[in-house]
Amino acid sequence: MKSISYSFCQERASVILSVCNRLASMFETKLNQLYSMIKCHLRLSSLLLCVFISLMPVASLQAKTFIIGVENVNLYPFYDFNKVKPRGYLVELIQKFAEHEGFDIEFRVMPPKELWIAYLNSDVDFRMPDNITWKRSRKMDYNLTYSAPLVYFNSGVISLSENKNRPISKLGTIKGFTAWSYKDQVDSGLVTLVEETGTENMIRGLFSGRTDGVYYNVEAFIQQVQDSGYEKERVIFRRELLKSHSLYMLSSINYGDKVYAFNQFLRDNRDWVRERKRFYGIDAY
């Protein structure tokens, strides 16, 4: 009887052990399958993450092109946006900065009055050029960030050399500009302001006698007189009359961080800046 019981127990133990082994084998198989699935999922997640990261710079560049608001006037060698291809020192400067920072820019060319409206409505991201003193009353409710001075220039009266001693009663200027030095005389009626739609019309007005002189960026106007086919000596800067020494800046309402980066770019590239000013003949200003 005892031998039967012992044999029975051995058989039971053998059956239980066999079941346990099968269960362990099945469990191990499931674990291996689960491990393989996790590894596959991790590989796929890593691949997607790499693709996402690699595309991020492209997406960010495509998502934002900064709009530079500029005036539709010819102030070469400082800037000129009336040609098929923009030209001038400020054009090259902002393009070099954009290339350095790795973003795109678009120049949006407008008449001066329209540009002020677009700028204050944030239809453009930057205004170039700008100056802290320009349209101060219109800008007082906005938090603008200005760059360091980009270049200095002279504004004053240019007359025909043959009329260098003639009093100024009719003064030509660009429509939308303010001849600050002559504002009191214009307001009092001593001087009549003749507003022209472009520098070409200012040149025609001066040489036809429609104006006694023009009030403008001196260096730019004399350059454009030459570009129009006249000899430089035909006109003269009336230094004895009212004039001003001013500067151009870059400004932004919404992208002050880019303006700060632009200032750093100017500091880091002083030699290049000096060389380009010499190239355009404005290194003395």
C-alpha positions in Angstrom: 0.0 0.0 0.0 2.8 2.4 0.9 4.6 1.6 -2.4 1.5 2.5 -4.4 1.1 5.8 -2.6 4.7 6.7 -3.2 4.4 5.8 -6.9 1.2 7.9 -7.1 2.9 10.9 -5.6 5.8 10.6 -8.0 3.5 10.6 -11.0 1.6 13.6 -9.6 4.8 15.5 -9.0 6.0 14.7 -12.5 2.7 16.0 -14.0 2.9 19.2 -11.9 6.5 19.8 -12.9 5.7 19.3 -16.5 2.9 21.8 -16.3 5.1 24.3 -14.6 7.8 23.9 -17.2 5.2 24.5 -20.0 3.8 27.6 -18.2 7.4 28.9 -17.7 8.1 28.4 -21.4 4.9 30.1 -22.4 5.6 33.0 -20.0 9.2 33.3 -21.4 7.8 33.4 -24.9 5.3 36.1 -24.0 8.0 38.1 -22.3 10.3 37.9 -25.4 7.4 39.0 -27.6 6.6 41.9 -25.3 10.3 42.9 -25.2 10.5 42.7 -29.0 7.5 44.9 -29.3 8.9 47.5 -26.8 12.2 47.5 -28.7 10.4 48.1 -32.0 8.3 50.9 -30.5 11.4 52.6 -29.0 13.2 52.4 -32.4 10.2 53.9 -34.1 9.8 56.6 -31.5 13.6 57.4 -31.8 13.3 57.6 -35.6 10.3 59.9 -35.4 12.0 62.1 -32.9 15.2 62.4 -35.0 13.1 63.3 -38.1 11.2 65.9 -36.1 14.4 67.4 -34.7 16.0 67.5 -38.1 13.1 69.3 -39.6 12.7 71.8 -36.9 15.2 74.4 -38.3 13.7 74.2 -41.7 10.2 74.6 -40.4 11.1 77.6 -38.3 12.9 79.3 -41.2 9.9 78.6 -43.5 7.5 79.8 -40.8 9.0 83.3 -40.5 10.3 85.8 -43.0 11.0 89.2 -41.4 9.5 92.2 -43.2 11.7 95.3 -43.5 9.6 98.4 -44.1 11.5 100.9 -46.3 10.8 104.1 -48.1 10.3 104.3 -51.9 13.0 107.0 -52.2 16.5 107.0 -53.7 19.1 107.8 -51.0 22.0 106.0 -52.7 24.7 105.4 -51.6 22.9 104.8 -48.3 19.9 102.9 -49.8 17.8 102.8 -53.0 14.8 100.5 -53.3 13.5 101.9 -56.6 15.8 99.7 -58.8 15.0 96.1 -59.7 17.6 95.0 -57.2 17.9 97.0 -53.9 21.3 98.6 -53.5 23.3 100.7 -51.0 25.1 100.4 -47.8 22.1 99.8 -45.5 20.7 97.2 -47.9 24.0 95.2 -47.8 24.3 95.6 -44.0 20.8 94.2 -43.2 21.3 91.4 -45.8 24.6 90.4 -44.2 23.0 90.4 -40.7 20.1 88.2 -41.9 22.6 85.7 -43.5 24.6 85.7 -40.3 21.4 84.9 -38.2 20.0 82.4 -40.7 16.7 83.9 -41.5 15.1 85.4 -44.6 14.1 89.1 -45.1 11.7 90.8 -47.5 11.8 94.5 -48.2 8.4 96.1 -48.4 8.7 99.4 -50.2 6.2 102.2 -49.5 5.8 106.0 -49.6 6.9 107.5 -46.3 3.4 108.3 -45.0 2.1 104.8 -45.8 5.1 103.2 -44.2 4.5 104.9 -40.9 0.9 103.6 -40.9 2.0 100.0 -41.8 4.8 100.1 -39.2 2.7 101.3 -36.3 0.0 98.7 -37.3 2.7 95.9 -37.1 2.2 95.1 -40.9 6.0 95.3 -41.1 8.5 93.9 -38.5 11.2 96.5 -38.8 11.6 100.0 -40.1 14.8 101.0 -41.9 16.0 103.7 -41.6 14.5 105.2 -38.5 15.5 107.8 -36.0 14.4 108.4 -32.4 13.5 112.0 -33.3 11.3 111.2 -36.3 7.5 111.3 -35.8 8.0 111.3 -32.0 4.4 112.2 -31.2 3.1 109.3 -33.3 5.4 106.8 -31.7 5.0 107.8 -28.1 2.4 105.1 -27.3 4.6 102.3 -28.7 7.5 100.5 -27.1 10.2 100.7 -29.9 13.7 99.3 -29.7 16.3 101.1 -31.7 19.7 99.9 -32.9 23.0 101.6 -32.5 23.6 104.3 -35.2 24.2 102.7 -38.6 25.6 105.8 -40.4 25.7 109.5 -40.0 24.6 112.0 -42.7 24.1 115.7 -43.4 20.7 117.3 -44.3 20.8 120.7 -45.8 20.1 123.0 -48.8 21.7 122.2 -52.2 21.4 124.9 -54.9 22.7 125.4 -58.4 26.3 126.7 -58.1 25.3 129.7 -60.2 22.7 130.6 -57.6 24.8 130.0 -54.5 24.1 133.5 -53.1 20.4 133.6 -53.9 18.0 133.6 -50.9 15.8 130.6 -50.5 12.1 131.3 -51.0 11.0 128.0 -52.7 12.5 124.9 -51.1 12.1 121.5 -52.6 11.8 118.3 -50.6 10.3 114.8 -50.8 6.6 114.4 -50.1 6.2 113.0 -46.6 9.5 114.3 -45.3 9.9 117.1 -42.8 12.5 119.8 -43.4 13.0 120.3 -39.7 15.6 123.0 -39.9 13.2 125.1 -42.0 9.9 124.2 -40.1 9.6 127.6 -38.5 10.2 129.5 -41.7 7.8 127.3 -43.6 5.1 127.7 -40.9 5.6 131.5 -40.9 5.3 131.7 -44.7 8.9 133.0 -45.3 9.7 129.8 -47.2 7.3 127.9 -49.5 7.8 124.1 -49.4 7.6 122.4 -52.8 6.9 118.7 -52.2 8.1 116.3 -54.9 7.3 112.6 -55.4 10.9 111.6 -55.9 14.5 112.7 -56.2 14.3 112.8 -60.0 11.5 115.4 -59.8 13.6 117.3 -57.2 16.5 117.4 -59.6 14.2 118.6 -62.5 12.7 121.3 -60.2 16.1 122.6 -59.2 17.5 122.8 -62.7 14.3 124.2 -64.2 14.1 127.0 -61.6 10.9 125.6 -59.9 12.8 125.7 -56.6 15.7 127.8 -55.3 17.2 124.8 -53.6 16.3 121.4 -52.2 16.5 120.2 -48.6 17.7 116.6 -48.5 20.4 114.2 -47.6 23.3 116.1 -49.0 25.6 113.2 -50.0 22.7 111.2 -51.6 21.4 114.2 -53.6 24.8 115.2 -55.0 25.4 111.5 -56.0 22.1 111.4 -57.8 22.7 114.6 -59.6 25.8 112.9 -61.0 23.9 109.7 -61.8 21.4 111.9 -63.8 24.2 113.0 -66.1 25.1 116.4 -64.6 28.5 117.4 -63.5 29.0 117.4 -59.7 30.2 121.0 -59.9 26.7 122.2 -61.1 25.4 122.0 -57.6 26.7 123.2 -54.2 25.9 122.4 -50.6 24.9 125.7 -48.9 26.8 125.3 -45.7 26.0 128.8 -44.5 22.3 128.0 -44.4 20.4 126.0 -41.9 21.4 122.3 -41.8 21.5 119.3 -39.5 23.7 116.3 -38.8 21.7 113.2 -38.2 21.9 109.4 -38.3 20.0 106.3 -39.5 19.0 103.4 -37.2 17.0 100.2 -37.4 13.9 99.9 -35.2 11.3 97.4 -34.3 8.1 97.3 -32.1 7.8 93.6 -31.7 11.3 92.1 -32.2 13.6 94.0 -29.8 15.7 90.8 -29.4 16.6 90.9 -33.0 17.6 94.5 -32.7 19.9 93.6 -29.8 21.4 90.8 -31.9 21.9 93.3 -34.7 23.8 95.6 -32.3 26.1 92.7 -31.3 26.6 91.9 -35.0 27.8 95.5 -35.5 30.2 95.2 -32.7 31.6 91.8 -33.8 32.1 93.0 -37.4 33.6 96.5 -37.0 36.3 95.9 -39.6 33.8 94.7 -42.2 31.5 97.7 -41.4 34.3 100.2 -41.9 35.4 98.6 -45.2 31.8 98.7 -46.6 31.4 102.4 -45.6 34.7 103.2 -47.4 33.4 101.3 -50.5 30.2 103.4 -50.6 32.1 106.6 -49.8 30.3 107.3 -46.6 33.1 106.5 -44.1 33.6 110.1 -43.2 30.1 110.4 -41.7 
